[in-house]
Amino acid sequence: MSDDPARRPPAGRRRALAGPVHRAVRPRTRVSAAVTRRLFDAVARRFDLCVVTKDPADATPRPTIVLHRPQEFYARIGRDGLIGFGEGYLTGAWDSPTCRAC
């Protein structure tokens, strides 16, 4: 942003630009999220991982991941890879009752 007052957006516009940008609505992110979901589902089946999206009580004794906000989870991983996986955990998009020591 420029220090020149003539080039600055109006005050109301500056506040809008300062907020978080939700990138999950971009077309590329939608496609990445869809691909990520299919890959994640395949990995979960391959490694016998229980994935719960509705009620955490549905979890089994197997290693479990609870997706509180699946769309955000898949979008973050599709967009940012492993960093998105970690950020999803930090924002509460997913959790794991079998990983309480983490």
DRENTORLO-175538 format. One record per residue: chain; x, y, z of N, C-alpha, C, O, CB in turn; residue in one letter. Coordinates in steps of 0.1 Angstrom, whole numbers, plus 5000, padded with zeros to 4 digits. Atoms other than C-alpha are relative to their C-alpha. Last residue first. Glycine has a CB too. Layout:
<nodes>
+----+------+------+------+-------+-------+-------+------+------+------+------+------+------+-------+-------+-------+----+
! ch ! n.px ! n.py ! n.pz ! ca.px ! ca.py ! ca.pz ! c.px ! c.py ! c.pz ! o.px ! o.py ! o.pz ! cb.px ! cb.py ! cb.pz ! aa !
+----+------+------+------+-------+-------+-------+------+------+------+------+------+------+-------+-------+-------+----+
!  A !    X !    Y !    Z !     X !     Y !     Z !    X !    Y !    Z !    X !    Y !    Z !     X !     Y !     Z !  A !
...
+----+------+------+------+-------+-------+-------+------+------+------+------+------+------+-------+-------+-------+----+
</nodes>
This chain:
<nodes>
+----+------+------+------+-------+-------+-------+------+------+------+------+------+------+-------+-------+-------+----+
! ch ! n.px ! n.py ! n.pz ! ca.px ! ca.py ! ca.pz ! c.px ! c.py ! c.pz ! o.px ! o.py ! o.pz ! cb.px ! cb.py ! cb.pz ! aa !
+----+------+------+------+-------+-------+-------+------+------+------+------+------+------+-------+-------+-------+----+
!  A ! 4994 ! 4991 ! 5010 !  4998 !  4660 !  5203 ! 4999 ! 5014 ! 5004 ! 5004 ! 5023 ! 4997 !  4993 !  4998 !  4986 !  C !
!  A ! 4987 ! 4995 ! 4995 !  4990 !  4640 !  5234 ! 5007 ! 5009 ! 4991 ! 5017 ! 5015 ! 4994 !  5009 !  4987 !  5003 !  A !
!  A ! 5002 ! 4990 ! 4990 !  4953 !  4638 !  5225 ! 5013 ! 5005 ! 5006 ! 5014 ! 5016 ! 5011 !  4992 !  4995 !  5012 !  R !
!  A ! 4987 ! 4993 ! 4999 !  4960 !  4620 !  5193 ! 4999 ! 5011 ! 5010 ! 5003 ! 5022 ! 5007 !  5003 !  5006 !  4986 !  C !
!  A ! 4989 ! 5010 ! 4997 !  4933 !  4593 !  5193 ! 5014 ! 5006 ! 5001 ! 5024 ! 5000 ! 5003 !  5000 !  4989 !  4989 !  T !
!  A ! 5001 ! 5004 ! 4986 !  4905 !  4619 !  5197 ! 5011 ! 4990 ! 5003 ! 5014 ! 4988 ! 5015 !  4987 !  4994 !  5002 !  P !
!  A ! 4999 ! 5015 ! 4999 !  4917 !  4635 !  5165 ! 5000 ! 4996 ! 5014 ! 5008 ! 5000 ! 5022 !  5014 !  4995 !  4993 !  S !
!  A ! 4994 ! 5004 ! 4988 !  4908 !  4670 !  5153 ! 5001 ! 4985 ! 5000 ! 4997 ! 4978 ! 4991 !  4991 !  5005 !  5012 !  D !
!  A ! 4999 ! 5014 ! 4997 !  4898 !  4688 !  5122 ! 5007 ! 4998 ! 5013 ! 5013 ! 5007 ! 5019 !  5008 !  4992 !  4989 !  W !
!  A ! 5008 ! 5006 ! 5011 !  4887 !  4723 !  5110 ! 5000 ! 4984 ! 5002 ! 4991 ! 4978 ! 4997 !  5007 !  5003 !  4986 !  A !
!  A ! 5011 ! 5008 ! 4995 !  4898 !  4736 !  5144 ! 4992 ! 4993 ! 4989 ! 4981 ! 4988 ! 4992 !  4991 !  5008 !  5008 !  G !
!  A ! 5013 ! 4993 ! 5001 !  4918 !  4765 !  5131 ! 4988 ! 4992 ! 5005 ! 4977 ! 4997 ! 5006 !  4998 !  5005 !  4986 !  T !
!  A ! 4999 ! 4988 ! 4992 !  4951 !  4750 !  5143 ! 4987 ! 5008 ! 5000 ! 4984 ! 5014 ! 5010 !  5011 !  5009 !  4996 !  L !
!  A ! 5001 ! 5004 ! 4986 !  4942 !  4716 !  5128 ! 5000 ! 5012 ! 5010 ! 4992 ! 5012 ! 5019 !  5013 !  4991 !  5004 !  Y !
!  A ! 5013 ! 5005 ! 4997 !  4934 !  4732 !  5095 ! 4998 ! 4995 ! 5014 ! 4988 ! 4997 ! 5020 !  4997 !  4988 !  4990 !  G !
!  A ! 5008 ! 4988 ! 4998 !  4967 !  4751 !  5096 ! 4985 ! 4996 ! 5003 ! 4978 ! 5002 ! 5011 !  5000 !  5010 !  4988 !  E !
!  A ! 4997 ! 4994 ! 4987 !  4985 !  4719 !  5100 ! 4992 ! 5012 ! 5003 ! 4987 ! 5013 ! 5015 !  5015 !  5003 !  5001 !  G !
!  A ! 5005 ! 5010 ! 4990 !  4968 !  4703 !  5070 ! 5003 ! 5005 ! 5014 ! 4994 ! 5003 ! 5023 !  5008 !  4986 !  4997 !  F !
!  A ! 5015 ! 4999 ! 4999 !  4972 !  4735 !  5050 ! 4995 ! 4990 ! 5010 ! 4985 ! 4993 ! 5017 !  4993 !  4998 !  4987 !  G !
!  A ! 5002 ! 4988 ! 4991 !  5010 !  4734 !  5057 ! 4985 ! 5002 ! 5002 ! 4981 ! 5006 ! 5013 !  5006 !  5013 !  4993 !  I !
!  A ! 4997 ! 5003 ! 4986 !  5010 !  4699 !  5043 ! 4998 ! 5012 ! 5010 ! 4993 ! 5010 ! 5021 !  5014 !  4994 !  5002 !  L !
!  A ! 4993 ! 5012 ! 4997 !  4994 !  4710 !  5011 ! 5002 ! 4997 ! 5014 ! 4992 ! 4999 ! 5022 !  5014 !  5000 !  4993 !  G !
!  A ! 4987 ! 4997 ! 4993 !  4985 !  4747 !  5007 ! 5007 ! 4987 ! 5004 ! 5018 ! 4988 ! 5011 !  4998 !  5008 !  5012 !  D !
!  A ! 4993 ! 4987 ! 5003 !  4956 !  4749 !  4983 ! 5014 ! 5000 ! 5005 ! 5023 ! 5005 ! 4998 !  4992 !  5011 !  5006 !  R !
!  A ! 4999 ! 4999 ! 5014 !  4942 !  4713 !  4983 ! 5008 ! 5013 ! 4995 ! 5015 ! 5013 ! 4985 !  4987 !  5001 !  4994 !  G !
!  A ! 4990 ! 5010 ! 5005 !  4951 !  4709 !  5019 ! 5002 ! 5001 ! 4985 ! 5013 ! 5001 ! 4980 !  4996 !  4986 !  5004 !  I !
!  A ! 4986 ! 4997 ! 4995 !  4933 !  4741 !  5029 ! 5010 ! 4991 ! 4995 ! 5021 ! 4995 ! 4991 !  5000 !  5000 !  5015 !  R !
!  A ! 4995 ! 4988 ! 5007 !  4903 !  4734 !  5006 ! 5014 ! 5004 ! 5005 ! 5022 ! 5007 ! 4997 !  4990 !  5012 !  5003 !  A !
!  A ! 4996 ! 5003 ! 5014 !  4899 !  4699 !  5019 ! 5005 ! 5012 ! 4992 ! 5015 ! 5010 ! 4985 !  4989 !  4993 !  4993 !  Y !
!  A ! 4989 ! 5009 ! 4999 !  4898 !  4710 !  5056 ! 5006 ! 4996 ! 4986 ! 5018 ! 4998 ! 4983 !  4996 !  4987 !  5007 !  F !
!  A ! 4988 ! 4992 ! 4997 !  4876 !  4740 !  5049 ! 5013 ! 4991 ! 5000 ! 5023 ! 4995 ! 4995 !  4999 !  5007 !  5014 !  E !
!  A ! 4997 ! 4992 ! 5011 !  4851 !  4718 !  5032 ! 5012 ! 5009 ! 5002 ! 5021 ! 5010 ! 4993 !  4988 !  5010 !  4996 !  Q !
!  A ! 4993 ! 5007 ! 5011 !  4853 !  4692 !  5059 ! 5003 ! 5009 ! 4988 ! 5014 ! 5007 ! 4982 !  4991 !  4989 !  4995 !  P !
!  A ! 5003 ! 4991 ! 5012 !  4846 !  4716 !  5088 ! 5006 ! 4994 ! 4988 ! 5017 ! 4998 ! 4983 !  5004 !  5015 !  5002 !  R !
!  A ! 5010 ! 4991 ! 4995 !  4845 !  4695 !  5120 ! 4995 ! 5009 ! 4988 ! 4983 ! 5012 ! 4988 !  5005 !  5008 !  5011 !  H !
!  A ! 5001 ! 4988 ! 5008 !  4864 !  4666 !  5103 ! 4989 ! 5009 ! 5004 ! 4977 ! 5006 ! 5001 !  4999 !  4997 !  4985 !  L !
!  A ! 5013 ! 4994 ! 5000 !  4872 !  4641 !  5130 ! 5000 ! 5013 ! 4992 ! 5007 ! 5022 ! 4996 !  4994 !  5002 !  5015 !  V !
!  A ! 4999 ! 4985 ! 5002 !  4903 !  4620 !  5124 ! 4985 ! 5005 ! 4999 ! 4977 ! 4999 ! 4991 !  5008 !  5004 !  4987 !  I !
!  A ! 5011 ! 4993 ! 5004 !  4905 !  4585 !  5139 ! 5003 ! 5015 ! 4998 ! 5010 ! 5021 ! 5005 !  4988 !  4999 !  5010 !  T !
!  A ! 4996 ! 4986 ! 5001 !  4931 !  4558 !  5144 ! 4989 ! 5008 ! 4993 ! 4984 ! 5004 ! 4983 !  5014 !  5002 !  4992 !  P !
!  A ! 4989 ! 4997 ! 5009 !  4910 !  4527 !  5149 ! 5005 ! 5014 ! 5001 ! 4998 ! 5022 ! 5007 !  4996 !  4997 !  4985 !  R !
!  A ! 4987 ! 5001 ! 4993 !  4890 !  4522 !  5181 ! 5012 ! 5002 ! 4990 ! 5023 ! 5004 ! 4995 !  5001 !  4986 !  5006 !  P !
!  A ! 4997 ! 5013 ! 4997 !  4859 !  4535 !  5161 ! 5013 ! 4999 ! 5008 ! 5020 ! 5010 ! 5009 !  5001 !  4991 !  4987 !  T !
!  A ! 4986 ! 5004 ! 5002 !  4845 !  4570 !  5159 ! 5002 ! 4985 ! 5005 ! 4995 ! 4980 ! 5014 !  5010 !  5009 !  5008 !  A !
!  A ! 4999 ! 5011 ! 5010 !  4808 !  4574 !  5156 ! 5014 ! 4994 ! 4998 ! 5016 ! 4985 ! 4991 !  4994 !  5005 !  4987 !  D !
!  A ! 5004 ! 5013 ! 4993 !  4807 !  4594 !  5189 ! 5001 ! 4988 ! 4990 ! 5001 ! 4977 ! 4995 !  4987 !  5001 !  5006 !  A !
!  A ! 4988 ! 5007 ! 4995 !  4825 !  4621 !  5169 ! 4998 ! 4987 ! 5008 ! 5007 ! 4979 ! 5009 !  5008 !  5010 !  5009 !  P !
!  A ! 5000 ! 5002 ! 4985 !  4792 !  4628 !  5152 ! 5013 ! 4993 ! 5004 ! 5015 ! 4982 ! 5001 !  4988 !  4992 !  5004 !  D !
!  A ! 5012 ! 4996 ! 4994 !  4792 !  4642 !  5116 ! 5001 ! 5000 ! 5016 ! 5002 ! 5010 ! 5022 !  4988 !  4992 !  4996 !  K !
!  A ! 5003 ! 4987 ! 5004 !  4824 !  4641 !  5096 ! 4987 ! 5005 ! 5008 ! 4985 ! 5017 ! 5007 !  4997 !  5001 !  4986 !  T !
!  A ! 5013 ! 4997 ! 4995 !  4842 !  4611 !  5110 ! 4997 ! 5014 ! 4996 ! 5005 ! 5023 ! 4999 !  4999 !  4998 !  5016 !  V !
!  A ! 5003 ! 4986 ! 5002 !  4872 !  4596 !  5092 ! 4985 ! 5002 ! 5003 ! 4976 ! 4996 ! 4998 !  5003 !  5004 !  4985 !  V !
!  A ! 5014 ! 4997 ! 4999 !  4884 !  4562 !  5105 ! 4999 ! 5015 ! 4999 ! 5005 ! 5023 ! 5006 !  4995 !  4996 !  5014 !  C !
!  A ! 5002 ! 4988 ! 4992 !  4919 !  4554 !  5091 ! 4985 ! 5003 ! 5001 ! 4978 ! 5003 ! 4990 !  5008 !  5012 !  4995 !  L !
!  A ! 5011 ! 5003 ! 4990 !  4924 !  4519 !  5078 ! 4998 ! 5011 ! 5010 ! 4997 ! 5009 ! 5022 !  5004 !  4987 !  5007 !  D !
!  A ! 4993 ! 5001 ! 4987 !  4957 !  4529 !  5061 ! 4990 ! 4997 ! 5011 ! 4993 ! 4999 ! 5023 !  5007 !  5012 !  5003 !  F !
!  A ! 4987 ! 5008 ! 5001 !  4945 !  4522 !  5025 ! 5006 ! 4998 ! 5014 ! 5011 ! 4987 ! 5017 !  5010 !  5007 !  4991 !  R !
!  A ! 5004 ! 5014 ! 5002 !  4909 !  4534 !  5032 ! 5013 ! 4991 ! 5000 ! 5013 ! 4980 ! 5006 !  4993 !  4998 !  4987 !  R !
!  A ! 5007 ! 5004 ! 4988 !  4921 !  4567 !  5047 ! 4996 ! 4985 ! 4999 ! 4998 ! 4977 ! 5008 !  4987 !  5008 !  5003 !  A !
!  A ! 4990 ! 5003 ! 4990 !  4946 !  4571 !  5018 ! 4993 ! 4995 ! 5013 ! 4999 ! 4986 ! 5019 !  5007 !  5014 !  5004 !  V !
!  A ! 4992 ! 5011 ! 5003 !  4918 !  4567 !  4993 ! 5011 ! 4996 ! 5010 ! 5013 ! 4985 ! 5013 !  5007 !  5002 !  4986 !  A !
!  A ! 5009 ! 5012 ! 4998 !  4895 !  4591 !  5011 ! 5008 ! 4987 ! 4996 ! 5006 ! 4977 ! 5003 !  4987 !  5001 !  4991 !  D !
!  A ! 5000 ! 5003 ! 4985 !  4924 !  4616 !  5013 ! 4991 ! 4988 ! 5003 ! 4995 ! 4980 ! 5011 !  4994 !  5013 !  5007 !  F !
!  A ! 4987 ! 5006 ! 4996 !  4930 !  4613 !  4975 ! 5000 ! 4997 ! 5015 ! 5004 ! 4986 ! 5019 !  5012 !  5010 !  4997 !  L !
!  A ! 4999 ! 5014 ! 5006 !  4893 !  4618 !  4967 ! 5013 ! 4993 ! 5004 ! 5013 ! 4981 ! 5008 !  4999 !  5000 !  4985 !  R !
!  A ! 5010 ! 5008 ! 4993 !  4890 !  4648 !  4991 ! 5001 ! 4985 ! 4995 ! 5001 ! 4976 ! 5002 !  4986 !  5005 !  4998 !  R !
!  A ! 4995 ! 5003 ! 4986 !  4922 !  4663 !  4978 ! 4991 ! 4991 ! 5007 ! 4995 ! 4981 ! 5013 !  5002 !  5013 !  5008 !  T !
!  A ! 4990 ! 5010 ! 5002 !  4909 !  4662 !  4942 ! 5006 ! 4995 ! 5013 ! 5008 ! 4983 ! 5015 !  5012 !  5006 !  4991 !  V !
!  A ! 5007 ! 5013 ! 5005 !  4877 !  4679 !  4952 ! 5010 ! 4989 ! 4998 ! 5008 ! 4978 ! 5002 !  4993 !  5003 !  4987 !  A !
!  A ! 5007 ! 5006 ! 4988 !  4896 !  4705 !  4973 ! 4994 ! 4987 ! 4996 ! 4994 ! 4977 ! 5003 !  4990 !  5010 !  5005 !  A !
!  A ! 4990 ! 5006 ! 4991 !  4920 !  4712 !  4944 ! 4994 ! 4993 ! 5012 ! 4998 ! 4982 ! 5016 !  5010 !  5011 !  5005 !  S !
!  A ! 4995 ! 5011 ! 5007 !  4891 !  4718 !  4920 ! 5010 ! 4993 ! 5009 ! 5009 ! 4980 ! 5011 !  5006 !  5003 !  4987 !  V !
!  A ! 5011 ! 5010 ! 5000 !  4874 !  4741 !  4945 ! 5004 ! 4987 ! 4993 ! 5002 ! 4976 ! 4998 !  4988 !  5006 !  4992 !  R !
!  A ! 5001 ! 5006 ! 4986 !  4907 !  4759 !  4952 ! 4989 ! 4989 ! 5000 ! 4990 ! 4979 ! 5006 !  4997 !  5010 !  5010 !  T !
!  A ! 4989 ! 5009 ! 4999 !  4912 !  4765 !  4914 ! 4999 ! 4993 ! 5014 ! 5002 ! 4981 ! 5015 !  5013 !  5007 !  4999 !  R !
!  A ! 5002 ! 5012 ! 5007 !  4877 !  4780 !  4912 ! 5011 ! 4990 ! 5001 ! 5009 ! 4978 ! 5002 !  4998 !  5003 !  4985 !  P !
!  A ! 4994 ! 4999 ! 5013 !  4883 !  4805 !  4940 ! 4998 ! 4986 ! 4993 ! 4998 ! 4976 ! 4999 !  5015 !  5003 !  5001 !  R !
!  A ! 5011 ! 4999 ! 5010 !  4858 !  4802 !  4969 ! 5006 ! 5001 ! 4986 ! 4999 ! 5002 ! 4976 !  4992 !  5013 !  5003 !  V !
!  A ! 5006 ! 5013 ! 5003 !  4883 !  4787 !  4994 ! 4989 ! 5002 ! 4989 ! 4984 ! 4992 ! 4984 !  4993 !  4994 !  5012 !  A !
!  A ! 4996 ! 5005 ! 5013 !  4905 !  4818 !  4993 ! 4992 ! 4988 ! 4995 ! 4994 ! 4983 ! 4984 !  5014 !  4998 !  4999 !  R !
!  A ! 5004 ! 5014 ! 5001 !  4888 !  4835 !  5022 ! 5002 ! 4995 ! 4986 ! 4994 ! 4998 ! 4977 !  4985 !  4999 !  5004 !  H !
!  A ! 5005 ! 5003 ! 5014 !  4908 !  4867 !  5025 ! 4997 ! 4985 ! 5000 ! 5005 ! 4977 ! 5002 !  5011 !  5003 !  4989 !  V !
!  A ! 4995 ! 5013 ! 5006 !  4912 !  4877 !  5061 ! 4994 ! 4998 ! 4987 ! 4982 ! 5001 ! 4985 !  4998 !  4988 !  5009 !  P !
!  A ! 5005 ! 5012 ! 4994 !  4905 !  4914 !  5069 ! 5005 ! 4988 ! 4993 ! 5012 ! 4989 ! 4982 !  4984 !  5000 !  4999 !  G !
!  A ! 4991 ! 5005 ! 4990 !  4927 !  4943 !  5059 ! 4995 ! 4987 ! 5006 ! 5003 ! 4980 ! 5013 !  5000 !  5011 !  5011 !  A !
!  A ! 4988 ! 5007 ! 5006 !  4911 !  4948 !  5025 ! 5008 ! 4994 ! 5011 ! 5016 ! 4985 ! 5009 !  5008 !  5010 !  4992 !  L !
!  A ! 5004 ! 5012 ! 5007 !  4877 !  4956 !  5041 ! 5012 ! 4992 ! 4994 ! 5012 ! 4980 ! 4995 !  4990 !  5003 !  4988 !  A !
!  A ! 5004 ! 5010 ! 4990 !  4892 !  4980 !  5066 ! 4996 ! 4987 ! 4993 ! 5000 ! 4976 ! 4998 !  4989 !  5005 !  5008 !  R !
!  A ! 4988 ! 5005 ! 4993 !  4910 !  4998 !  5038 ! 4997 ! 4989 ! 5010 ! 5004 ! 4979 ! 5011 !  5008 !  5011 !  5006 !  R !
!  A ! 4994 ! 5010 ! 5009 !  4878 !  5001 !  5018 ! 5012 ! 4994 ! 5006 ! 5015 ! 4982 ! 5004 !  5003 !  5006 !  4986 !  R !
!  A ! 5008 ! 5012 ! 4999 !  4861 !  5019 !  5047 ! 5005 ! 4989 ! 4991 ! 5004 ! 4977 ! 4995 !  4986 !  5003 !  4995 !  G !
!  A ! 4999 ! 5007 ! 4988 !  4890 !  5043 !  5049 ! 4992 ! 4988 ! 5001 ! 4997 ! 4977 ! 5006 !  4996 !  5010 !  5012 !  A !
!  A ! 5007 ! 4993 ! 4989 !  4890 !  5053 !  5012 ! 5001 ! 4991 ! 5013 ! 5003 ! 4979 ! 5012 !  4985 !  5002 !  4996 !  P !
!  A ! 5014 ! 5002 ! 5001 !  4917 !  5036 !  4991 ! 4993 ! 5007 ! 5012 ! 4999 ! 5010 ! 5022 !  4996 !  4985 !  5000 !  P !
!  A ! 5006 ! 5009 ! 4990 !  4951 !  5052 !  4993 ! 4986 ! 4998 ! 4997 ! 4979 ! 5007 ! 4993 !  5003 !  5005 !  5014 !  R !
!  A ! 5001 ! 5013 ! 5006 !  4966 !  5067 !  4961 ! 4994 ! 4990 ! 5010 ! 4991 ! 4978 ! 5006 !  5014 !  4995 !  4997 !  R !
!  A ! 5008 ! 5000 ! 5012 !  4960 !  5103 !  4970 ! 4998 ! 4986 ! 4994 ! 4988 ! 4984 ! 4987 !  5006 !  5010 !  4990 !  A !
!  A ! 5015 ! 5000 ! 4997 !  4972 !  5097 !  5005 ! 4991 ! 5000 ! 4988 ! 4980 ! 4995 ! 4989 !  4997 !  5013 !  5009 !  P !
!  A ! 5006 ! 4989 ! 5006 !  5007 !  5087 !  4992 ! 4985 ! 5000 ! 5003 ! 4978 ! 4991 ! 4998 !  5003 !  5000 !  4985 !  D !
!  A ! 5001 ! 4990 ! 4989 !  5021 !  5062 !  5017 ! 4993 ! 5013 ! 4994 ! 4990 ! 5022 ! 5002 !  5013 !  5003 !  5005 !  D !
!  A ! 4992 ! 4988 ! 5002 !  5013 !  5034 !  4991 ! 4998 ! 5010 ! 5012 ! 4988 ! 5010 ! 5018 !  4997 !  5007 !  4987 !  S !
!  A ! 5008 ! 4988 ! 5000 !  5000 !  5000 !  5000 ! 5009 ! 5012 ! 5000 ! 5019 ! 5012 ! 5007 !  4990 !  5000 !  5012 !  M !
+----+------+------+------+-------+-------+-------+------+------+------+------+------+------+-------+-------+-------+----+
</nodes>
